[in-house]
Amino acid sequence: AKATFPHDFITKPFSSKKLQRTIELIFNRMQQDALSPTSNTSSAPPKSFDNKDEVFIKAKNKLEKIVLSDILWIEVTNRDCNIHTSTKTIVVRITLTELMDKLKYEDLMQVHRSFIINTEKISSVNLSSNSITIQDTEIPISKTFKDNILQRLHII
Protein backbone atom coordinates (compact mmCIF):
# COMPACT_ATOMS: atom_id res chain seq x y z
CA ALA A 1 0.00 0.00 0.00
CA LYS A 2 2.91 2.39 0.63
CA ALA A 3 3.86 2.26 -3.05
CA THR A 4 0.46 3.66 -4.06
CA PHE A 5 0.60 6.62 -1.62
CA PRO A 6 -2.88 6.23 -0.07
CA HIS A 7 -4.42 9.21 1.71
CA ASP A 8 -6.50 7.02 4.00
CA PHE A 9 -7.91 3.52 4.38
CA ILE A 10 -11.51 2.38 4.58
CA THR A 11 -12.02 -0.79 6.56
CA LYS A 12 -15.12 -2.95 6.26
CA PRO A 13 -17.73 -2.61 7.52
CA PHE A 14 -17.83 1.17 7.07
CA SER A 15 -20.51 3.77 7.65
CA SER A 16 -21.57 6.51 5.27
CA LYS A 17 -20.24 9.04 7.79
CA LYS A 18 -16.77 7.42 7.71
CA LEU A 19 -16.85 7.31 3.89
CA GLN A 20 -17.85 10.98 3.68
CA ARG A 21 -15.12 11.99 6.15
CA THR A 22 -12.52 10.03 4.18
CA ILE A 23 -13.56 11.63 0.88
CA GLU A 24 -13.42 15.12 2.43
CA LEU A 25 -9.99 14.34 3.88
CA ILE A 26 -8.73 13.22 0.48
CA PHE A 27 -10.01 16.35 -1.26
CA ASN A 28 -8.52 18.59 1.44
CA ARG A 29 -5.16 16.89 1.07
CA MET A 30 -5.34 17.13 -2.72
CA GLN A 31 -6.03 20.87 -2.46
CA GLN A 32 -3.12 21.30 -0.03
CA ASP A 33 -0.86 19.32 -2.37
CA ALA A 34 -1.92 21.50 -5.30
CA LEU A 35 -1.18 24.70 -3.35
CA SER A 36 2.15 23.60 -1.89
CA PRO A 37 5.36 23.76 -3.94
CA THR A 38 6.11 20.43 -5.54
CA SER A 39 9.40 18.65 -5.44
CA ASN A 40 10.62 16.53 -8.33
CA THR A 41 11.39 13.42 -6.35
CA SER A 42 10.46 9.96 -7.53
CA SER A 43 8.74 9.18 -4.22
CA ALA A 44 6.06 11.85 -4.70
CA PRO A 45 2.59 10.57 -5.63
CA PRO A 46 1.24 11.63 -9.01
CA LYS A 47 -1.35 14.41 -9.09
CA SER A 48 -4.76 13.02 -9.89
CA PHE A 49 -6.57 16.35 -10.41
CA ASP A 50 -4.59 19.13 -12.02
CA ASN A 51 -7.00 21.08 -14.22
CA LYS A 52 -6.57 24.71 -13.19
CA ASP A 53 -9.86 25.80 -14.77
CA GLU A 54 -11.98 23.44 -12.67
CA VAL A 55 -12.50 23.15 -8.93
CA PHE A 56 -14.63 21.12 -6.59
CA ILE A 57 -16.59 23.16 -4.08
CA LYS A 58 -18.08 21.63 -0.97
CA ALA A 59 -21.73 22.63 -0.80
CA LYS A 60 -23.71 20.94 1.97
CA ASN A 61 -22.91 17.23 1.66
CA LYS A 62 -21.78 17.33 -1.97
CA LEU A 63 -18.66 18.27 -3.87
CA GLU A 64 -19.79 20.33 -6.86
CA LYS A 65 -17.51 20.64 -9.87
CA ILE A 66 -17.31 24.14 -11.29
CA VAL A 67 -15.53 25.29 -14.42
CA LEU A 68 -14.07 28.64 -13.34
CA SER A 69 -14.76 30.29 -16.69
CA ASP A 70 -18.47 29.45 -16.21
CA ILE A 71 -18.73 31.62 -13.08
CA LEU A 72 -20.80 34.73 -13.79
CA TRP A 73 -20.55 36.39 -10.38
CA ILE A 74 -20.21 35.60 -6.70
CA GLU A 75 -22.41 37.31 -4.15
CA VAL A 76 -22.27 37.34 -0.36
CA THR A 77 -25.52 36.95 1.55
CA ASN A 78 -25.32 36.64 5.32
CA ARG A 79 -22.29 34.37 5.84
CA ASP A 80 -22.63 32.45 2.59
CA CYS A 81 -21.11 32.98 -0.83
CA ASN A 82 -23.50 32.33 -3.71
CA ILE A 83 -21.57 31.28 -6.80
CA HIS A 84 -23.72 32.03 -9.85
CA THR A 85 -23.11 30.20 -13.12
CA SER A 86 -25.33 30.16 -16.19
CA THR A 87 -26.84 26.83 -15.11
CA LYS A 88 -26.89 26.88 -11.30
CA THR A 89 -26.17 28.71 -8.07
CA ILE A 90 -23.99 27.02 -5.48
CA VAL A 91 -24.09 28.19 -1.87
CA VAL A 92 -20.91 27.72 0.13
CA ARG A 93 -20.04 28.86 3.66
CA ILE A 94 -16.76 30.75 3.25
CA THR A 95 -15.70 34.37 3.31
CA LEU A 96 -15.38 36.22 0.02
CA THR A 97 -11.67 36.83 0.60
CA GLU A 98 -10.98 33.15 1.31
CA LEU A 99 -12.93 32.09 -1.76
CA MET A 100 -11.08 34.55 -3.99
CA ASP A 101 -7.73 33.31 -2.63
CA LYS A 102 -8.63 29.68 -3.22
CA LEU A 103 -10.04 30.15 -6.72
CA LYS A 104 -7.04 32.09 -8.08
CA TYR A 105 -8.70 32.82 -11.43
CA GLU A 106 -7.47 35.93 -13.20
CA ASP A 107 -10.83 36.87 -14.76
CA LEU A 108 -12.50 37.18 -11.34
CA MET A 109 -12.45 40.67 -9.87
CA GLN A 110 -13.97 42.17 -6.75
CA VAL A 111 -16.24 45.13 -7.57
CA HIS A 112 -17.99 45.59 -4.24
CA ARG A 113 -17.54 44.33 -0.70
CA SER A 114 -20.24 41.75 -1.45
CA PHE A 115 -19.56 40.96 -5.12
CA ILE A 116 -16.95 39.37 -7.32
CA ILE A 117 -17.54 39.26 -11.07
CA ASN A 118 -16.11 37.40 -14.02
CA THR A 119 -14.81 40.22 -16.23
CA GLU A 120 -15.33 38.09 -19.35
CA LYS A 121 -19.09 37.96 -18.67
CA ILE A 122 -19.76 41.72 -18.45
CA SER A 123 -22.56 42.85 -20.78
CA SER A 124 -22.39 46.54 -19.92
CA VAL A 125 -21.14 49.07 -17.39
CA ASN A 126 -23.42 51.91 -16.32
CA LEU A 127 -21.19 54.75 -15.18
CA SER A 128 -24.03 56.93 -13.91
CA SER A 129 -25.54 54.28 -11.62
CA ASN A 130 -22.18 52.60 -10.86
CA SER A 131 -23.30 49.15 -11.85
CA ILE A 132 -22.28 46.28 -14.09
CA THR A 133 -24.76 44.15 -15.99
CA ILE A 134 -24.17 40.43 -16.36
CA GLN A 135 -26.99 38.41 -17.93
CA ASP A 136 -29.68 40.99 -17.11
CA THR A 137 -28.53 41.24 -13.48
CA GLU A 138 -27.25 44.58 -12.20
CA ILE A 139 -24.30 44.32 -9.85
CA PRO A 140 -23.23 47.41 -7.88
CA ILE A 141 -19.75 48.88 -8.19
CA SER A 142 -18.34 50.53 -5.09
CA LYS A 143 -16.24 53.68 -5.33
CA THR A 144 -13.31 51.75 -3.87
CA PHE A 145 -13.14 49.36 -6.83
CA LYS A 146 -14.39 51.60 -9.67
CA ASP A 147 -10.96 52.81 -10.85
CA ASN A 148 -9.55 49.27 -10.91
CA ILE A 149 -12.50 48.08 -12.98
CA LEU A 150 -12.19 50.89 -15.50
CA GLN A 151 -8.45 50.24 -15.85
CA ARG A 152 -9.07 46.57 -16.50
CA LEU A 153 -11.66 47.14 -19.23
CA HIS A 154 -10.56 47.80 -22.78
CA ILE A 155 -12.21 51.18 -23.36
CA ILE A 156 -12.15 52.83 -26.78
The 8 nearest C-alpha neighbors of each residue, nearest first, counted from 0:
[[1, 2, 3, 4, 5, 8, 6, 7],
 [2, 0, 4, 3, 5, 6, 42, 44],
 [1, 3, 0, 4, 5, 42, 44, 43],
 [2, 4, 1, 0, 5, 44, 6, 45],
 [5, 3, 1, 2, 44, 6, 0, 43],
 [6, 4, 7, 3, 0, 1, 8, 2],
 [7, 5, 25, 4, 8, 28, 24, 21],
 [6, 8, 5, 21, 9, 25, 24, 22],
 [9, 7, 10, 6, 5, 21, 0, 18],
 [10, 8, 11, 7, 13, 18, 21, 17],
 [9, 11, 12, 13, 8, 17, 14, 18],
 [12, 10, 13, 9, 14, 8, 17, 18],
 [11, 13, 10, 14, 9, 17, 15, 18],
 [14, 12, 11, 10, 17, 15, 9, 18],
 [13, 15, 17, 16, 18, 12, 19, 11],
 [14, 16, 18, 17, 19, 13, 20, 21],
 [15, 17, 19, 14, 18, 20, 13, 21],
 [18, 16, 20, 14, 15, 19, 21, 13],
 [19, 17, 15, 21, 16, 20, 22, 14],
 [18, 20, 16, 22, 21, 17, 15, 23],
 [21, 19, 17, 23, 18, 22, 24, 16],
 [20, 22, 24, 18, 19, 23, 17, 25],
 [21, 23, 25, 19, 24, 20, 18, 26],
 [24, 22, 20, 26, 25, 21, 27, 19],
 [25, 23, 21, 27, 22, 26, 20, 28],
 [24, 26, 22, 28, 23, 27, 6, 29],
 [25, 27, 29, 23, 28, 24, 30, 22],
 [28, 26, 24, 30, 29, 25, 23, 31],
 [27, 29, 31, 25, 30, 26, 32, 24],
 [28, 30, 26, 32, 31, 27, 25, 33],
 [29, 31, 33, 27, 28, 32, 26, 34],
 [32, 30, 28, 34, 33, 29, 35, 27],
 [33, 31, 29, 35, 30, 34, 28, 37],
 [32, 34, 30, 31, 35, 29, 49, 36],
 [35, 33, 31, 32, 30, 36, 29, 37],
 [34, 36, 32, 33, 31, 37, 30, 38],
 [37, 35, 34, 38, 33, 32, 31, 39],
 [38, 36, 35, 39, 32, 33, 43, 34],
 [37, 39, 40, 36, 43, 41, 35, 42],
 [40, 38, 37, 41, 43, 42, 36, 44],
 [41, 39, 42, 38, 43, 37, 44, 45],
 [40, 42, 43, 39, 44, 38, 45, 2],
 [41, 43, 40, 44, 2, 39, 4, 45],
 [44, 42, 41, 40, 45, 39, 38, 4],
 [45, 43, 4, 42, 46, 3, 41, 2],
 [44, 46, 47, 43, 4, 48, 42, 3],
 [47, 45, 48, 49, 44, 29, 33, 32],
 [46, 48, 45, 49, 29, 44, 50, 33],
 [49, 47, 46, 50, 29, 33, 51, 54],
 [48, 50, 51, 46, 47, 33, 53, 52],
 [51, 49, 52, 53, 48, 54, 47, 66],
 [50, 52, 53, 49, 54, 67, 104, 48],
 [53, 51, 67, 50, 66, 68, 54, 104],
 [54, 52, 66, 65, 51, 67, 50, 64],
 [55, 53, 65, 64, 56, 66, 52, 67],
 [54, 56, 64, 63, 62, 65, 57, 53],
 [57, 55, 63, 62, 58, 54, 64, 65],
 [56, 58, 62, 61, 63, 59, 55, 91],
 [57, 59, 91, 61, 60, 56, 90, 62],
 [58, 60, 61, 57, 91, 62, 90, 92],
 [61, 59, 58, 57, 62, 19, 63, 23],
 [62, 60, 58, 59, 57, 63, 56, 55],
 [61, 63, 57, 56, 55, 58, 64, 60],
 [64, 62, 56, 55, 61, 57, 65, 58],
 [65, 63, 55, 54, 56, 62, 53, 66],
 [66, 64, 54, 53, 67, 55, 63, 56],
 [65, 67, 53, 69, 68, 52, 54, 64],
 [68, 66, 52, 69, 70, 53, 65, 104],
 [67, 69, 70, 66, 52, 117, 106, 71],
 [70, 68, 67, 66, 84, 71, 85, 65],
 [71, 69, 84, 68, 67, 72, 83, 117],
 [72, 70, 84, 117, 83, 120, 116, 69],
 [73, 71, 116, 83, 115, 70, 117, 82],
 [74, 72, 82, 115, 81, 114, 83, 116],
 [73, 75, 114, 81, 80, 113, 76, 72],
 [76, 74, 80, 113, 79, 81, 77, 114],
 [77, 75, 79, 78, 80, 74, 81, 113],
 [76, 78, 79, 75, 80, 92, 113, 74],
 [79, 77, 76, 92, 75, 80, 94, 93],
 [80, 78, 92, 76, 91, 77, 75, 93],
 [79, 81, 75, 91, 74, 90, 92, 82],
 [80, 82, 90, 74, 73, 89, 75, 83],
 [81, 83, 73, 89, 88, 80, 72, 90],
 [84, 82, 88, 72, 71, 73, 70, 81],
 [85, 83, 70, 71, 87, 86, 69, 88],
 [84, 86, 87, 83, 71, 69, 70, 88],
 [87, 85, 84, 88, 83, 69, 70, 71],
 [88, 86, 84, 85, 83, 89, 82, 70],
 [89, 87, 83, 82, 84, 81, 90, 86],
 [88, 90, 82, 81, 91, 87, 83, 58],
 [91, 89, 81, 80, 58, 79, 82, 88],
 [90, 92, 58, 80, 79, 93, 89, 81],
 [91, 93, 79, 80, 78, 90, 94, 58],
 [94, 92, 91, 79, 80, 98, 95, 97],
 [93, 95, 97, 96, 98, 80, 92, 78],
 [94, 96, 98, 97, 99, 93, 80, 75],
 [95, 97, 99, 94, 98, 100, 93, 101],
 [98, 96, 100, 94, 99, 95, 101, 93],
 [97, 99, 95, 101, 100, 96, 102, 94],
 [98, 100, 96, 102, 97, 101, 95, 103],
 [101, 99, 97, 98, 103, 102, 96, 95],
 [100, 102, 98, 99, 103, 97, 96, 104],
 [101, 103, 99, 104, 100, 98, 54, 67],
 [104, 102, 100, 101, 99, 105, 107, 98],
 [105, 103, 102, 106, 107, 67, 52, 99],
 [104, 106, 107, 103, 108, 117, 118, 102],
 [107, 105, 117, 118, 104, 108, 119, 68],
 [108, 106, 117, 116, 105, 104, 118, 115],
 [109, 107, 115, 116, 110, 106, 117, 118],
 [108, 110, 115, 111, 114, 116, 107, 144],
 [111, 109, 140, 144, 115, 114, 108, 141],
 [112, 110, 114, 141, 113, 140, 109, 139],
 [111, 113, 114, 110, 109, 141, 115, 95],
 [114, 112, 75, 111, 74, 115, 95, 76],
 [115, 113, 74, 111, 73, 110, 112, 109],
 [114, 116, 109, 73, 108, 72, 110, 107],
 [117, 115, 72, 108, 107, 118, 71, 73],
 [116, 118, 107, 106, 71, 119, 120, 72],
 [117, 119, 106, 120, 121, 116, 107, 108],
 [118, 120, 117, 121, 106, 68, 71, 107],
 [119, 121, 118, 117, 71, 133, 122, 116],
 [122, 120, 133, 118, 123, 119, 132, 131],
 [123, 121, 133, 132, 120, 134, 124, 131],
 [122, 124, 132, 121, 131, 125, 133, 130],
 [125, 123, 131, 130, 126, 132, 122, 129],
 [124, 126, 130, 127, 129, 128, 131, 123],
 [125, 127, 129, 128, 124, 130, 131, 140],
 [126, 128, 125, 129, 130, 124, 140, 131],
 [127, 129, 130, 126, 125, 139, 140, 124],
 [130, 128, 126, 140, 127, 125, 139, 131],
 [129, 131, 139, 140, 125, 138, 128, 124],
 [130, 132, 124, 138, 137, 123, 125, 139],
 [133, 131, 137, 123, 136, 122, 135, 121],
 [132, 134, 121, 136, 122, 135, 120, 131],
 [133, 135, 136, 132, 122, 120, 121, 71],
 [136, 134, 133, 132, 137, 122, 123, 131],
 [137, 135, 133, 132, 134, 138, 131, 122],
 [138, 136, 132, 131, 130, 139, 135, 133],
 [137, 139, 131, 130, 132, 136, 140, 114],
 [140, 138, 130, 129, 131, 141, 137, 111],
 [141, 139, 130, 110, 129, 111, 145, 142],
 [140, 142, 111, 143, 144, 145, 110, 139],
 [141, 143, 145, 144, 140, 146, 129, 111],
 [142, 144, 141, 145, 146, 111, 110, 140],
 [143, 145, 110, 147, 142, 141, 146, 148],
 [146, 144, 142, 148, 147, 143, 141, 140],
 [147, 145, 149, 148, 144, 150, 143, 142],
 [148, 146, 150, 144, 145, 149, 151, 143],
 [149, 147, 151, 145, 146, 150, 144, 152],
 [148, 150, 146, 152, 151, 147, 145, 154],
 [151, 149, 147, 148, 152, 146, 153, 154],
 [150, 152, 148, 149, 147, 153, 118, 146],
 [153, 151, 149, 150, 154, 148, 118, 147],
 [152, 154, 151, 155, 150, 149, 148, 118],
 [155, 153, 152, 149, 150, 151, 148, 124],
 [154, 153, 152, 149, 150, 151, 124, 123]]
